[in-house]
Amino acid sequence: MIIKNTNDLPFKVDGIAKEILDAAPSVTLAGTVEELTELAVRDAGPDGWHEVAYDVPGKGKVVEAKACRVKNGIAANYIEPYMRRRDPDCMVIGDSKPTDKPSFEGRFNESFDGLRNETIEWLKSQDLAVFGFVAGMPGKGTYALAICPANAGFFAMGLAMLQGILPIEELTDDFKPTAIIYVAPPFRHTHFEGKQVVVHNRLEGIHELFSYNLYPGPSAKKGIYGVLLTLGESEEWLTMHCSTVEVVTPYESKIIISHEGASGGGKSEMLEQVHRQEDGSMLLGRNVVTGSSRTLTLPSSCSLNPVTDDMALCHPSNKRHEEGKLTLMDAEDA
């Protein structure tokens, strides 16, 4: 759905979001993942590849990624190997509120205000895509809005698959986003020496998230985690960085296990069944000197029912919270 200005939106936007959307040459309002899938390859050439490129001052044309349609969706290839995984040092805080994380001013020796204004002006000059979603779960999170360059449809699609997307008919007057993701890839080249940077700017009534790269990990995933942490801090609940599984033993006993830890710590593997060899035995270890191995034969194993993977809402509205139990639910749509 193409809109001419914010008067055509079925919901109200204020502040810089309104300024950006009113000034942009075109704005595509999406309400389904399928619409974003089409956008991801809208400008594909005869070879099927859609090029995601930007003019960068001092560098000329920079191709960030290429996207193409495949049997089960969209495949995106980042040109730089560095962009194929999340930089662990990408997050900085742009405001002056209390935090134990690195601040923009502390890392770059200047206020974020200048770059924020530059970003706003750049977005005003771009064809944009916008969609609404719920950060967290309905009633246990907050309404959010994503504003990104229309040619980066694959990024928007990934965000929608992770966090969900609200159908246009559900974007009514009740939709009042308190978190907005602004995506502006060229600035990583002009201001951050090519590094991934995501800036959290916690203003009164709105949490701005400026993503200066197209890898979804720092913004679409961990960025929204930061939004939920901030919201939970103000409302006295938390979002765990964990995977959770219900284990059902062969004797029908049940236990819930939650593994909280850093990325790459093996949380998701807890949701997998134990790996077996071709004969059904489990390899416990192999002696690297003698070559001998030790195995275990286990006729039956536990059933695993995944509950959460990566982000879990521990909201007080969950029924057993009042019983003194830590209750949680998946905070993502994926």
N, C-alpha and C positions, 0 to 999 in steps of 0.2 A: 504494500500500500504506500503510494507516494503522497507525501503531504507538502503543501506549499509553505506553511508556517505553523506555529504552535496553536493557532486558532483552529486548525484542522484536527488537532489531537483530541482523542476522547477523554483525556485527563488534563489536569492543570500542571504546568511546570513554571517555576519561578527562577529568579537569579540568573547566574551565568548559563545554566542549561537552556533557559528560554532565549537568552541572547545568541547562543551558539546555533540553536535550531532555527531561529528566525533568520539568521544571516547566511546559513549554509546554502550553496547553490541548489542542492536537492537533499531530501531526507526520506529514507525508506523506513517505514514502521513495520516491523515484523511481529507476527503472532504465533508462528510455528517453527519448529526446527527445519521442516521441509522448505519453507521460504528462505531460511538462511543457507540451506544447502544449495539452492538455486543461485543465491547471491554469491556464494563462494566460488562459483565457476562462471559467473555472468559474462566475463570478458575473455573466456577461453579462446585460444587460437585454433587453427586447423589441426594442430597436434594434440588438442585437448587440454593443454596446460593454461591455467589462469595465472598471470604474473602479478605478484603483489610488490609493487615498486613505488618509490617516492623520490622526488627531487630534493636533494640535500645540499644546502649551501656549502660550497667549497669542495663537494664531492661529485656533484652531478647526480645522475640516476643511480639509485641503490636498490637492488632487488633483494627484498627481505625473505621472500618465500615463493614457492610455486605450488599451486593446488590443482588437482584434477579429480574427476569423478571416477570412482571405482565401484565394484559390484555392491559393496555394503556401505557406501557413503562417499566420503571425501578423503583423499590422501593429500597431506601437505608436506612439502620438503623444504626445510630451512637451508638456505644456501651456505651459511656459516655453521660449521660443526659446533661452535660455542653456543649457538642458539638452540641446540637440540636437547638441552637439559637446563634445569633451574639453577641460576647463580645463587648460592646460599647467602651472599651479602647484598642482595638486591633491594631490600626494604629499608626505607628511611622515613622518618616522621617530619612532615612539613610544618606542623603547628608548634606552639609553645606550651602545650598542656603537658602534665607530668607523664613521663614514659621511662622505661628502662631500655629502650631501643635506640639505635643511632639516629640522631636528628639530621635533617637536610643541612642545616646551618653548620652543625659540627663537622660534617663530612666534606662539604663543599665550600665552606667559609663564606656563605652568603645566604640571605633570606630566600625562601622559596617563592615569595611574592612575585619577583621578576619573571621567573620561569613560568609560573602559573599564568601570568598575563600573556606571555608569548604563546603558551599552549592554547589558550582560549582563542587568540587571534588566528592561529594556524587552523584550528578546528572550524572556525567560521568560514574558512576558504575552501573547505573540503566537501565533497559529496559524502553524506553520512548515512549510517544505519543505526537504528535505535530500537530497543525492545525492553519490556519490563519483566521482572522476575521477583521471586521471593528469596531473599538471603536467609537461609534456614528453612523452616517449614511454616506454612500458613498458620497464623496465630501464635507462632513461637519463633519469630524472627522479625524481619522488617522488609518493606517494599524497597526495591532497588531498580535502577535504570542503567542501561549500558549504552554509551554513545561512542561509536567507533567509525573509522573510515569505511565507506561502503565496499571498497576493494579488498578489505580484510574480512570478507564474509566468513572465511574458514575459522577465524578466531572467534567471531560472534557465535558461530555454530557450536564450537567447542564449549564456550561459556554456557550456552543454552542447554547443551547436553549434560553438563556438570551440575548446574544450578537450577535448571528448569526455565521455562519461558511462559509468560502469561498470554493466553489468547487475547486478541484485540478486544473482543466483546467483554472481557473481564477488566479491561482498563477503563474503569468508570471514575466518577468524582471521588470515590473512596480510595483510589490509587494515589497515594501521596508518598513518593520515594524519599527516604531519608539516607540513602546511600547511592552514589552515582560513580560509575567507572568511566573515565575518559581515557581513550586510547590514542596515543600520538607517537608512533614508532620513530620518525626521523630524529627526534631529540636525543636519542641515545648516541647518535653520531656527532651531533653538534655540541652536546653538553657533557656527555659521560664517557667519552673515548670508546664508544661501541659497547659499553657494558649494559647489562640489564638493570634497570632501576624502576622501582615502584614507590610512589610517594603517597603516604596516608596523610590526609589533611582533615583533621577533626574540627569542623566548625560547629557553631551553635545550630543544632537542628538538622545538620547534614554532614555525612561522612563522605568526603571526596577521595577517590582513589585514582591517581594518575598513573597509567601504565605506559611506560616509555619503551615497550618492546612487545613483540607478538607471541612470545612463548607463554602459554596459558598458566603455567605453574605459579609464577609469582603474583598474578592478579586474579585470574578466573578461579583459582583454587585457594592458594594461601592468602591472597588479598581479601577474599570474602571471609576466610577464617578470621582475619584481623578485624573485619567489620563486626562479626559476631562476638568476638572477644570484647570489643569496645562496648557494644550494646549490652552484653551480659554483665559487664562491670557496673554499668549504670543502673541495671535492674536487678542486680544481685543473683545472677545465675551464670553458668559457665558453659563453654563449648570445649569438649575434650578433643585432643589430637590423638585419636586412637582407632583401633579396630576392635570389634566386639563380636563374639560368637556364642551361640547356644550349643553346648555339647550334650548329646544324648547318648548315654552308654548303652551297650547291648542289654543291660539289665533295666533299661528305661529310667535310669536316674538322670537328672538334668542339672547342669551347672552353667552359669554364665561367666565367661572370662573376657575381660577387657584389657587390652595391651596398649598402654599409652607410651609414646616415645617419639624420637626424632624421625624425620623422613629418612628412609633407607634402613631403618632399624629392624625390619622384618615383621611389621604389624600385619600387612595384608597376607603374608604367608600363613598366618595363624588360621586363616579362613579356608586353607587348602587341605584336602585329604593327604594323609601321609603317602610319600612316594614309595612305590614297591618295584621290585625287580620283575623280570618276566615270569619267574616261577612263583610270584606272590610274596616272597620273603622281603624283609626290609633290611637294607644295607646300613649297618651301624657305623662301620669304619673299615679302612683298609690300611694295612701296615705298609708304609712306603719303602721299607727296607726289604722285607721278606716277600711282599706281594700278597700275603694272606689276608683274608677278609673275615669280618665277624658279622653275622646276620641274625635276624630274629624272625621267627615264624609266628604270626599272630592271625589266627583264623578269622576273627571278626574285629572290626574297629568301630569307633564311635561315629555317629552321624553328626555332621556339622551344619548348623543353620546360621548363616551369616546375618548379623544384625546391623553393624555399621562398618564402614571402611574409610578411615582417615579423619572424618569429622563427625562428632556426636553431640547433639544437643542434650544438655542436662537441665531441662526446664522445670520449674516448680509446678507447672500445671499438670505434669504427669501424675497419675493417680497415686502411685506408691511413694511419691516424694514425702507425703505427710506421715508415712509410716517410718520415716528415717532411712529409707532405702535410696541409694543413688540410682535414679532411673535415667535412661537415655534413649535416644532415637536418632536415626540417620539424619544428618544435617544437609545432605546433598541429594540431588535428584538422580544421580548416576548409580 
